[in-house]
C-alpha cells in the first residue's frame, strides 16, 4: 500500500519522475543559509508538475466526458477557490525555467505562551 511506504522506499521513483521532466522536486534544506544544496534531506520533498496548465486541469476536472462545470467556473473567475497550490506550482515552474534548483525549509513551531501571544483590540 502506497500510503504506508516511507520516503526512502520511493527515492528511485522520485528520481525517475525528475528525469522524465514531468515533475519538479523541491528538497527540504535543513539549513536555510548559503549552500542549501549541501544540507538537503532526500527523504523530505515536495513535488510539483512541470506544466501548471496540466496541474490546473487535473486539479479541477470534475467529469471525464461531459462539460467540466467546476473547471469552467474556475476559468471564468466564478469559483471561490484557494489557489495557493496553483501559485506555488507557478513559482516552482518559473524558478526551474530560470535555471534555479528548488528547496524549501520549515521552521519548528514554537509553543504559544502568554508573552508571545498577540492580542488585537
N, CA, C and O atoms as a GROMACS GRO file, in nm:
protein
  484
    1UNK      N    1   0.084  -0.118   0.000
    1UNK     CA    2   0.000   0.000   0.000
    1UNK      C    3   0.089   0.124   0.000
    1UNK      O    4   0.178   0.137   0.084
    2UNK      N    5   0.065   0.214  -0.094
    2UNK     CA    6   0.149   0.331  -0.111
    2UNK      C    7   0.148   0.424   0.009
    2UNK      O    8   0.251   0.483   0.041
    3UNK      N    9   0.036   0.438   0.076
    3UNK     CA   10   0.026   0.530   0.189
    3UNK      C   11   0.118   0.491   0.303
    3UNK      O   12   0.158   0.577   0.381
    4UNK      N   13   0.152   0.366   0.316
    4UNK     CA   14   0.237   0.320   0.426
    4UNK      C   15   0.385   0.314   0.389
    4UNK      O   16   0.467   0.275   0.472
    5UNK      N   17   0.421   0.353   0.269
    5UNK     CA   18   0.561   0.348   0.227
    5UNK      C   19   0.636   0.468   0.282
    5UNK      O   20   0.580   0.576   0.294
    6UNK      N   21   0.761   0.449   0.315
    6UNK     CA   22   0.847   0.555   0.363
    6UNK      C   23   0.908   0.628   0.243
    6UNK      O   24   0.916   0.572   0.134
    7UNK      N   25   0.950   0.752   0.266
    7UNK     CA   26   1.012   0.830   0.159
    7UNK      C   27   1.135   0.759   0.105
    7UNK      O   28   1.162   0.763  -0.015
    8UNK      N   29   1.211   0.694   0.194
    8UNK     CA   30   1.332   0.624   0.150
    8UNK      C   31   1.300   0.511   0.053
    8UNK      O   32   1.385   0.472  -0.027
    9UNK      N   33   1.179   0.457   0.060
    9UNK     CA   34   1.139   0.348  -0.029
    9UNK      C   35   1.107   0.396  -0.170
    9UNK      O   36   1.108   0.316  -0.264
   10UNK      N   37   1.078   0.523  -0.187
   10UNK     CA   38   1.037   0.574  -0.317
   10UNK      C   39   1.140   0.666  -0.381
   10UNK      O   40   1.110   0.733  -0.480
   11UNK      N   41   1.262   0.670  -0.328
   11UNK     CA   42   1.365   0.758  -0.382
   11UNK      C   43   1.394   0.730  -0.530
   11UNK      O   44   1.416   0.822  -0.608
   12UNK      N   45   1.395   0.602  -0.568
   12UNK     CA   46   1.421   0.568  -0.708
   12UNK      C   47   1.307   0.618  -0.798
   12UNK      O   48   1.332   0.670  -0.906
   13UNK      N   49   1.182   0.603  -0.752
   13UNK     CA   50   1.068   0.651  -0.831
   13UNK      C   51   1.072   0.803  -0.844
   13UNK      O   52   1.042   0.856  -0.951
   14UNK      N   53   1.108   0.872  -0.737
   14UNK     CA   54   1.118   1.019  -0.741
   14UNK      C   55   1.226   1.060  -0.842
   14UNK      O   56   1.206   1.154  -0.918
   15UNK      N   57   1.338   0.989  -0.842
   15UNK     CA   58   1.445   1.018  -0.937
   15UNK      C   59   1.397   0.999  -1.081
   15UNK      O   60   1.430   1.080  -1.168
   16UNK      N   61   1.320   0.895  -1.106
   16UNK     CA   62   1.268   0.870  -1.240
   16UNK      C   63   1.169   0.979  -1.282
   16UNK      O   64   1.169   1.022  -1.398
   17UNK      N   65   1.085   1.022  -1.190
   17UNK     CA   66   0.991   1.131  -1.221
   17UNK      C   67   1.067   1.259  -1.255
   17UNK      O   68   1.032   1.331  -1.349
   18UNK      N   69   1.170   1.286  -1.178
   18UNK     CA   70   1.252   1.406  -1.201
   18UNK      C   71   1.318   1.399  -1.337
   18UNK      O   72   1.319   1.498  -1.411
   19UNK      N   73   1.376   1.284  -1.372
   19UNK     CA   74   1.443   1.266  -1.500
   19UNK      C   75   1.347   1.275  -1.618
   19UNK      O   76   1.387   1.312  -1.728
   20UNK      N   77   1.219   1.241  -1.596
   20UNK     CA   78   1.120   1.246  -1.704
   20UNK      C   79   1.082   1.389  -1.741
   20UNK      O   80   1.017   1.411  -1.843
   21UNK      N   81   1.122   1.485  -1.659
   21UNK     CA   82   1.092   1.628  -1.681
   21UNK      C   83   0.943   1.659  -1.670
   21UNK      O   84   0.900   1.764  -1.716
   22UNK      N   85   0.864   1.570  -1.611
   22UNK     CA   86   0.722   1.596  -1.590
   22UNK      C   87   0.696   1.645  -1.448
   22UNK      O   88   0.592   1.704  -1.420
   23UNK      N   89   0.792   1.622  -1.361
   23UNK     CA   90   0.777   1.654  -1.219
   23UNK      C   91   0.895   1.737  -1.173
   23UNK      O   92   1.010   1.709  -1.209
   24UNK      N   93   0.867   1.839  -1.093
   24UNK     CA   94   0.971   1.921  -1.032
   24UNK      C   95   0.980   1.881  -0.886
   24UNK      O   96   0.878   1.863  -0.819
   25UNK      N   97   1.101   1.866  -0.835
   25UNK     CA   98   1.121   1.822  -0.698
   25UNK      C   99   1.190   1.933  -0.619
   25UNK      O  100   1.294   1.985  -0.660
   26UNK      N  101   1.131   1.969  -0.505
   26UNK     CA  102   1.192   2.063  -0.411
   26UNK      C  103   1.230   1.983  -0.288
   26UNK      O  104   1.145   1.922  -0.223
   27UNK      N  105   1.359   1.984  -0.256
   27UNK     CA  106   1.407   1.908  -0.141
   27UNK      C  107   1.413   1.998  -0.018
   27UNK      O  108   1.437   2.118  -0.028
   28UNK      N  109   1.392   1.937   0.096
   28UNK     CA  110   1.399   2.010   0.222
   28UNK      C  111   1.544   2.044   0.253
   28UNK      O  112   1.630   1.956   0.253
   29UNK      N  113   1.571   2.171   0.280
   29UNK     CA  114   1.705   2.215   0.320
   29UNK      C  115   1.704   2.227   0.472
   29UNK      O  116   1.629   2.307   0.529
   30UNK      N  117   1.787   2.148   0.538
   30UNK     CA  118   1.792   2.151   0.684
   30UNK      C  119   1.847   2.283   0.737
   30UNK      O  120   1.811   2.324   0.847
   31UNK      N  121   1.933   2.350   0.659
   31UNK     CA  122   1.992   2.478   0.698
   31UNK      C  123   1.961   2.578   0.586
   31UNK      O  124   2.013   2.564   0.476
   32UNK      N  125   1.879   2.681   0.613
   32UNK     CA  126   1.836   2.773   0.506
   32UNK      C  127   1.939   2.880   0.471
   32UNK      O  128   1.904   2.978   0.406
   33UNK      N  129   2.063   2.865   0.512
   33UNK     CA  130   2.166   2.962   0.479
   33UNK      C  131   2.227   2.933   0.342
   33UNK      O  132   2.179   2.846   0.269
   34UNK      N  133   2.332   3.006   0.308
   34UNK     CA  134   2.401   2.987   0.181
   34UNK      C  135   2.447   2.842   0.170
   34UNK      O  136   2.490   2.782   0.269
   35UNK      N  137   2.438   2.786   0.053
   35UNK     CA  138   2.477   2.648   0.031
   35UNK      C  139   2.370   2.549   0.072
   35UNK      O  140   2.399   2.446   0.132
   36UNK      N  141   2.244   2.582   0.039
   36UNK     CA  142   2.134   2.493   0.079
   36UNK      C  143   2.149   2.353   0.023
   36UNK      O  144   2.106   2.256   0.085
   37UNK      N  145   2.210   2.341  -0.094
   37UNK     CA  146   2.222   2.208  -0.154
   37UNK      C  147   2.312   2.116  -0.072
   37UNK      O  148   2.307   1.994  -0.089
   38UNK      N  149   2.394   2.172   0.016
   38UNK     CA  150   2.480   2.087   0.098
   38UNK      C  151   2.408   2.034   0.222
   38UNK      O  152   2.463   1.950   0.294
   39UNK      N  153   2.287   2.081   0.247
   39UNK     CA  154   2.215   2.035   0.366
   39UNK      C  155   2.077   1.980   0.333
   39UNK      O  156   1.985   1.987   0.416
   40UNK      N  157   2.060   1.924   0.212
   40UNK     CA  158   1.927   1.874   0.176
   40UNK      C  159   1.902   1.738   0.239
   40UNK      O  160   1.993   1.660   0.265
   41UNK      N  161   1.775   1.712   0.262
   41UNK     CA  162   1.730   1.584   0.313
   41UNK      C  163   1.651   1.518   0.200
   41UNK      O  164   1.540   1.561   0.169
   42UNK      N  165   1.707   1.414   0.141
   42UNK     CA  166   1.643   1.350   0.026
   42UNK      C  167   1.513   1.280   0.061
   42UNK      O  168   1.434   1.247  -0.028
   43UNK      N  169   1.488   1.258   0.190
   43UNK     CA  170   1.366   1.189   0.231
   43UNK      C  171   1.252   1.286   0.260
   43UNK      O  172   1.141   1.243   0.295
   44UNK      N  173   1.277   1.417   0.248
   44UNK     CA  174   1.172   1.518   0.263
   44UNK      C  175   1.170   1.600   0.135
   44UNK      O  176   1.271   1.659   0.097
   45UNK      N  177   1.055   1.604   0.070
   45UNK     CA  178   1.047   1.672  -0.058
   45UNK      C  179   0.903   1.713  -0.087
   45UNK      O  180   0.808   1.663  -0.027
   46UNK      N  181   0.891   1.807  -0.180
   46UNK     CA  182   0.762   1.847  -0.235
   46UNK      C  183   0.769   1.822  -0.385
   46UNK      O  184   0.873   1.841  -0.447
   47UNK      N  185   0.658   1.779  -0.442
   47UNK     CA  186   0.651   1.754  -0.585
   47UNK      C  187   0.558   1.855  -0.652
   47UNK      O  188   0.452   1.887  -0.599
   48UNK      N  189   0.600   1.903  -0.767
   48UNK     CA  190   0.519   1.994  -0.847
   48UNK      C  191   0.512   1.939  -0.988
   48UNK      O  192   0.603   1.867  -1.031
   49UNK      N  193   0.407   1.971  -1.061
   49UNK     CA  194   0.401   1.934  -1.202
   49UNK      C  195   0.477   2.037  -1.282
   49UNK      O  196   0.469   2.156  -1.254
   50UNK      N  197   0.551   1.992  -1.382
   50UNK     CA  198   0.630   2.083  -1.465
   50UNK      C  199   0.541   2.169  -1.554
   50UNK      O  200   0.586   2.270  -1.608
   51UNK      N  201   0.416   2.131  -1.571
   51UNK     CA  202   0.320   2.204  -1.654
   51UNK      C  203   0.204   2.250  -1.566
   51UNK      O  204   0.119   2.169  -1.528
   52UNK      N  205   0.200   2.378  -1.533
   52UNK     CA  206   0.096   2.429  -1.444
   52UNK      C  207  -0.043   2.420  -1.506
   52UNK      O  208  -0.141   2.398  -1.435
   53UNK      N  209  -0.052   2.435  -1.638
   53UNK     CA  210  -0.182   2.420  -1.704
   53UNK      C  211  -0.238   2.280  -1.685
   53UNK      O  212  -0.357   2.262  -1.660
   54UNK      N  213  -0.152   2.181  -1.698
   54UNK     CA  214  -0.194   2.043  -1.674
   54UNK      C  215  -0.234   2.024  -1.528
   54UNK      O  216  -0.331   1.955  -1.498
   55UNK      N  217  -0.159   2.085  -1.438
   55UNK     CA  218  -0.190   2.076  -1.295
   55UNK      C  219  -0.331   2.132  -1.267
   55UNK      O  220  -0.409   2.069  -1.196
   56UNK      N  221  -0.361   2.247  -1.323
   56UNK     CA  222  -0.494   2.308  -1.302
   56UNK      C  223  -0.602   2.220  -1.361
   56UNK      O  224  -0.706   2.200  -1.298
   57UNK      N  225  -0.579   2.166  -1.479
   57UNK     CA  226  -0.677   2.077  -1.542
   57UNK      C  227  -0.704   1.955  -1.455
   57UNK      O  228  -0.819   1.918  -1.432
   58UNK      N  229  -0.598   1.892  -1.408
   58UNK     CA  230  -0.615   1.773  -1.325
   58UNK      C  231  -0.678   1.805  -1.190
   58UNK      O  232  -0.757   1.727  -1.137
   59UNK      N  233  -0.644   1.920  -1.134
   59UNK     CA  234  -0.693   1.957  -1.002
   59UNK      C  235  -0.843   1.987  -1.002
   59UNK      O  236  -0.914   1.952  -0.908
   60UNK      N  237  -0.890   2.053  -1.107
   60UNK     CA  238  -1.029   2.099  -1.108
   60UNK      C  239  -1.120   2.023  -1.204
   60UNK      O  240  -1.236   2.059  -1.220
   61UNK      N  241  -1.069   1.920  -1.268
   61UNK     CA  242  -1.151   1.839  -1.358
   61UNK      C  243  -1.255   1.764  -1.275
   61UNK      O  244  -1.220   1.695  -1.180
   62UNK      N  245  -1.381   1.776  -1.312
   62UNK     CA  246  -1.486   1.709  -1.234
   62UNK      C  247  -1.557   1.599  -1.310
   62UNK      O  248  -1.630   1.520  -1.249
   63UNK      N  249  -1.538   1.589  -1.441
   63UNK     CA  250  -1.602   1.483  -1.519
   63UNK      C  251  -1.509   1.441  -1.632
   63UNK      O  252  -1.425   1.519  -1.677
   64UNK      N  253  -1.524   1.317  -1.677
   64UNK     CA  254  -1.438   1.266  -1.783
   64UNK      C  255  -1.484   1.305  -1.924
   64UNK      O  256  -1.403   1.347  -2.006
   65UNK      N  257  -1.614   1.291  -1.952
   65UNK     CA  258  -1.657   1.304  -2.090
   65UNK      C  259  -1.761   1.412  -2.114
   65UNK      O  260  -1.805   1.428  -2.228
   66UNK      N  261  -1.802   1.487  -2.013
   66UNK     CA  262  -1.902   1.591  -2.033
   66UNK      C  263  -1.840   1.726  -1.998
   66UNK      O  264  -1.722   1.734  -1.966
   67UNK      N  265  -1.920   1.830  -2.003
   67UNK     CA  266  -1.870   1.963  -1.968
   67UNK      C  267  -1.818   1.962  -1.825
   67UNK      O  268  -1.885   1.913  -1.734
   68UNK      N  269  -1.702   2.016  -1.806
   68UNK     CA  270  -1.642   2.026  -1.673
   68UNK      C  271  -1.684   2.158  -1.610
   68UNK      O  272  -1.617   2.260  -1.628
   69UNK      N  273  -1.794   2.156  -1.538
   69UNK     CA  274  -1.851   2.279  -1.484
   69UNK      C  275  -1.760   2.346  -1.381
   69UNK      O  276  -1.752   2.469  -1.377
   70UNK      N  277  -1.692   2.268  -1.299
   70UNK     CA  278  -1.602   2.327  -1.199
   70UNK      C  279  -1.485   2.396  -1.269
   70UNK      O  280  -1.449   2.508  -1.234
   71UNK      N  281  -1.428   2.330  -1.367
   71UNK     CA  282  -1.315   2.386  -1.442
   71UNK      C  283  -1.357   2.513  -1.515
   71UNK      O  284  -1.284   2.612  -1.514
   72UNK      N  285  -1.474   2.511  -1.579
   72UNK     CA  286  -1.523   2.629  -1.650
   72UNK      C  287  -1.549   2.746  -1.553
   72UNK      O  288  -1.519   2.861  -1.586
   73UNK      N  289  -1.603   2.716  -1.435
   73UNK     CA  290  -1.625   2.821  -1.335
   73UNK      C  291  -1.493   2.881  -1.289
   73UNK      O  292  -1.484   3.002  -1.267
   74UNK      N  293  -1.393   2.798  -1.274
   74UNK     CA  294  -1.260   2.847  -1.234
   74UNK      C  295  -1.203   2.939  -1.341
   74UNK      O  296  -1.155   3.048  -1.310
   75UNK      N  297  -1.209   2.897  -1.466
   75UNK     CA  298  -1.153   2.977  -1.575
   75UNK      C  299  -1.227   3.109  -1.594
   75UNK      O  300  -1.168   3.208  -1.637
   76UNK      N  301  -1.355   3.112  -1.562
   76UNK     CA  302  -1.432   3.236  -1.576
   76UNK      C  303  -1.434   3.318  -1.448
   76UNK      O  304  -1.511   3.413  -1.436
   77UNK      N  305  -1.349   3.281  -1.352
   77UNK     CA  306  -1.334   3.353  -1.225
   77UNK      C  307  -1.465   3.357  -1.145
   77UNK      O  308  -1.495   3.456  -1.079
   78UNK      N  309  -1.542   3.248  -1.151
   78UNK     CA  310  -1.667   3.238  -1.077
   78UNK      C  311  -1.664   3.129  -0.972
   78UNK      O  312  -1.768   3.088  -0.920
   79UNK      N  313  -1.543   3.080  -0.941
   79UNK     CA  314  -1.528   2.974  -0.842
   79UNK      C  315  -1.442   3.025  -0.728
   79UNK      O  316  -1.324   3.054  -0.747
   80UNK      N  317  -1.501   3.036  -0.609
   80UNK     CA  318  -1.420   3.080  -0.495
   80UNK      C  319  -1.330   2.965  -0.450
   80UNK      O  320  -1.372   2.880  -0.370
   81UNK      N  321  -1.208   2.962  -0.501
   81UNK     CA  322  -1.118   2.851  -0.470
   81UNK      C  323  -0.989   2.906  -0.409
   81UNK      O  324  -0.946   3.016  -0.441
   82UNK      N  325  -0.929   2.827  -0.323
   82UNK     CA  326  -0.799   2.861  -0.268
   82UNK      C  327  -0.696   2.820  -0.372
   82UNK      O  328  -0.675   2.701  -0.397
   83UNK      N  329  -0.632   2.917  -0.433
   83UNK     CA  330  -0.541   2.889  -0.543
   83UNK      C  331  -0.394   2.888  -0.498
   83UNK      O  332  -0.304   2.898  -0.581
   84UNK      N  333  -0.370   2.875  -0.368
   84UNK     CA  334  -0.234   2.875  -0.316
   84UNK      C  335  -0.148   2.769  -0.379
   84UNK      O  336  -0.032   2.795  -0.412
   85UNK      N  337  -0.202   2.650  -0.398
   85UNK     CA  338  -0.122   2.542  -0.457
   85UNK      C  339  -0.091   2.570  -0.604
   85UNK      O  340   0.016   2.533  -0.653
   86UNK      N  341  -0.183   2.637  -0.673
   86UNK     CA  342  -0.158   2.673  -0.813
   86UNK      C  343  -0.047   2.777  -0.820
   86UNK      O  344   0.044   2.765  -0.902
   87UNK      N  345  -0.053   2.880  -0.734
   87UNK     CA  346   0.051   2.983  -0.733
   87UNK      C  347   0.186   2.923  -0.697
   87UNK      O  348   0.288   2.959  -0.755
   88UNK      N  349   0.187   2.832  -0.600
   88UNK     CA  350   0.312   2.767  -0.560
   88UNK      C  351   0.371   2.689  -0.678
   88UNK      O  352   0.492   2.689  -0.699
   89UNK      N  353   0.285   2.621  -0.754
   89UNK     CA  354   0.331   2.547  -0.871
   89UNK      C  355   0.386   2.641  -0.978
   89UNK      O  356   0.487   2.611  -1.041
   90UNK      N  357   0.320   2.755  -0.998
   90UNK     CA  358   0.366   2.853  -1.097
   90UNK      C  359   0.505   2.903  -1.060
   90UNK      O  360   0.593   2.911  -1.145
   91UNK      N  361   0.525   2.937  -0.932
   91UNK     CA  362   0.656   2.987  -0.887
   91UNK      C  363   0.763   2.880  -0.905
   91UNK      O  364   0.874   2.910  -0.950
   92UNK      N  365   0.731   2.756  -0.869
   92UNK     CA  366   0.828   2.647  -0.886
   92UNK      C  367   0.863   2.630  -1.034
   92UNK      O  368   0.981   2.613  -1.068
   93UNK      N  369   0.764   2.634  -1.121
   93UNK     CA  370   0.788   2.618  -1.264
   93UNK      C  371   0.875   2.732  -1.316
   93UNK      O  372   0.967   2.708  -1.394
   94UNK      N  373   0.848   2.854  -1.274
   94UNK     CA  374   0.926   2.969  -1.320
   94UNK      C  375   1.070   2.965  -1.268
   94UNK      O  376   1.163   2.997  -1.342
   95UNK      N  377   1.089   2.927  -1.143
   95UNK     CA  378   1.224   2.918  -1.088
   95UNK      C  379   1.308   2.817  -1.166
   95UNK      O  380   1.423   2.844  -1.199
   96UNK      N  381   1.250   2.702  -1.195
   96UNK     CA  382   1.321   2.600  -1.271
   96UNK      C  383   1.348   2.648  -1.414
   96UNK      O  384   1.456   2.623  -1.468
   97UNK      N  385   1.252   2.719  -1.474
   97UNK     CA  386   1.271   2.771  -1.610
   97UNK      C  387   1.386   2.871  -1.615
   97UNK      O  388   1.451   2.886  -1.718
   98UNK      N  389   1.410   2.940  -1.504
   98UNK     CA  390   1.520   3.037  -1.497
   98UNK      C  391   1.652   2.973  -1.454
   98UNK      O  392   1.751   3.042  -1.436
   99UNK      N  393   1.653   2.840  -1.438
   99UNK     CA  394   1.776   2.768  -1.409
   99UNK      C  395   1.806   2.748  -1.261
   99UNK      O  396   1.917   2.709  -1.226
  100UNK      N  397   1.708   2.774  -1.174
  100UNK     CA  398   1.729   2.758  -1.030
  100UNK      C  399   1.688   2.619  -0.984
  100UNK      O  400   1.600   2.556  -1.042
  101UNK      N  401   1.752   2.571  -0.877
  101UNK     CA  402   1.711   2.447  -0.813
  101UNK      C  403   1.608   2.482  -0.706
  101UNK      O  404   1.607   2.593  -0.653
  102UNK      N  405   1.521   2.387  -0.674
  102UNK     CA  406   1.415   2.412  -0.577
  102UNK      C  407   1.451   2.356  -0.440
  102UNK      O  408   1.496   2.242  -0.429
  103UNK      N  409   1.431   2.437  -0.337
  103UNK     CA  410   1.450   2.397  -0.198
  103UNK      C  411   1.337   2.456  -0.117
  103UNK      O  412   1.272   2.552  -0.159
  104UNK      N  413   1.312   2.399  -0.001
  104UNK     CA  414   1.220   2.459   0.095
  104UNK      C  415   1.274   2.430   0.234
  104UNK      O  416   1.352   2.337   0.254
  105UNK      N  417   1.232   2.510   0.329
  105UNK     CA  418   1.275   2.493   0.467
  105UNK      C  419   1.154   2.518   0.557
  105UNK      O  420   1.073   2.606   0.529
  106UNK      N  421   1.143   2.442   0.661
  106UNK     CA  422   1.037   2.464   0.760
  106UNK      C  423   1.101   2.490   0.895
  106UNK      O  424   1.193   2.420   0.937
  107UNK      N  425   1.051   2.590   0.961
  107UNK     CA  426   1.099   2.621   1.095
  107UNK      C  427   1.012   2.549   1.196
  107UNK      O  428   0.892   2.536   1.175
  108UNK      N  429   1.071   2.502   1.305
  108UNK     CA  430   0.990   2.436   1.408
  108UNK      C  431   0.889   2.534   1.466
  108UNK      O  432   0.919   2.653   1.484
  109UNK      N  433   0.771   2.484   1.494
  109UNK     CA  434   0.668   2.569   1.553
  109UNK      C  435   0.699   2.593   1.700
  109UNK      O  436   0.731   2.500   1.773
  110UNK      N  437   0.690   2.717   1.740
  110UNK     CA  438   0.711   2.750   1.880
  110UNK      C  439   0.578   2.744   1.953
  110UNK      O  440   0.474   2.783   1.899
  111UNK      N  441   0.583   2.696   2.074
  111UNK     CA  442   0.461   2.690   2.155
  111UNK      C  443   0.420   2.832   2.191
  111UNK      O  444   0.503   2.915   2.227
  112UNK      N  445   0.292   2.859   2.181
  112UNK     CA  446   0.243   2.992   2.218
  112UNK      C  447   0.237   3.004   2.369
  112UNK      O  448   0.188   2.915   2.439
  113UNK      N  449   0.288   3.113   2.416
  113UNK     CA  450   0.280   3.142   2.559
  113UNK      C  451   0.214   3.278   2.575
  113UNK      O  452   0.191   3.349   2.477
  114UNK      N  453   0.186   3.314   2.697
  114UNK     CA  454   0.123   3.442   2.724
  114UNK      C  455   0.210   3.557   2.677
  114UNK      O  456   0.157   3.661   2.637
  115UNK      N  457   0.341   3.542   2.679
  115UNK     CA  458   0.430   3.650   2.639
  115UNK      C  459   0.446   3.660   2.488
  115UNK      O  460   0.483   3.766   2.438
  116UNK      N  461   0.419   3.553   2.414
  116UNK     CA  462   0.437   3.559   2.269
  116UNK      C  463   0.305   3.575   2.195
  116UNK      O  464   0.306   3.592   2.073
  117UNK      N  465   0.194   3.572   2.263
  117UNK     CA  466   0.064   3.585   2.201
  117UNK      C  467   0.035   3.730   2.168
  117UNK      O  468   0.059   3.818   2.251
  118UNK      N  469  -0.016   3.758   2.051
  118UNK     CA  470  -0.051   3.893   2.010
  118UNK      C  471  -0.202   3.907   2.020
  118UNK      O  472  -0.276   3.824   1.968
  119UNK      N  473  -0.245   4.010   2.085
  119UNK     CA  474  -0.388   4.034   2.100
  119UNK      C  475  -0.425   4.162   2.030
  119UNK      O  476  -0.363   4.266   2.053
  120UNK      N  477  -0.525   4.156   1.946
  120UNK     CA  478  -0.575   4.276   1.879
  120UNK      C  479  -0.700   4.325   1.951
  120UNK      O  480  -0.790   4.248   1.982
  121UNK      N  481  -0.702   4.453   1.976
  121UNK     CA  482  -0.817   4.512   2.045
  121UNK      C  483  -0.898   4.595   1.950
  121UNK      O  484  -0.999   4.653   1.990
   0.00000   0.00000   0.00000
